[in-house]
Amino acid sequence: MADIPNIVLEQLRAIRAEQDAARERDRQMTARLATLEGGQAVIIQHLAHLSSADAAQQLASDHVQERLERIERRLDIREQA
């Protein structure tokens, strides 16, 4: 009969150890997830900057096109479509 309480205590200790290990895995996964989310935020920020730079280049290209058309009109060298 004395062995039964020892078996129960051993099982409870084993369960507690497994819970501790699970908590540690959860902490590690939470830290890794936070790192991934931070990296994702940086990527999104870079994409926004690239999009902004692309829009600025398109605007500059449009201005050059307008200037070229104006010069062609003044010189009367436009291509007839």
Secondary structure, 3 states (H helix, E strand, C coil): CCHHHHHHHHHHHHHHHHHHHHHHHHHHHHHHHHHHHHHHHHHHHHHHHHHHHHHHHHHHHHHHHHHHHHHHHHHCCCCCC
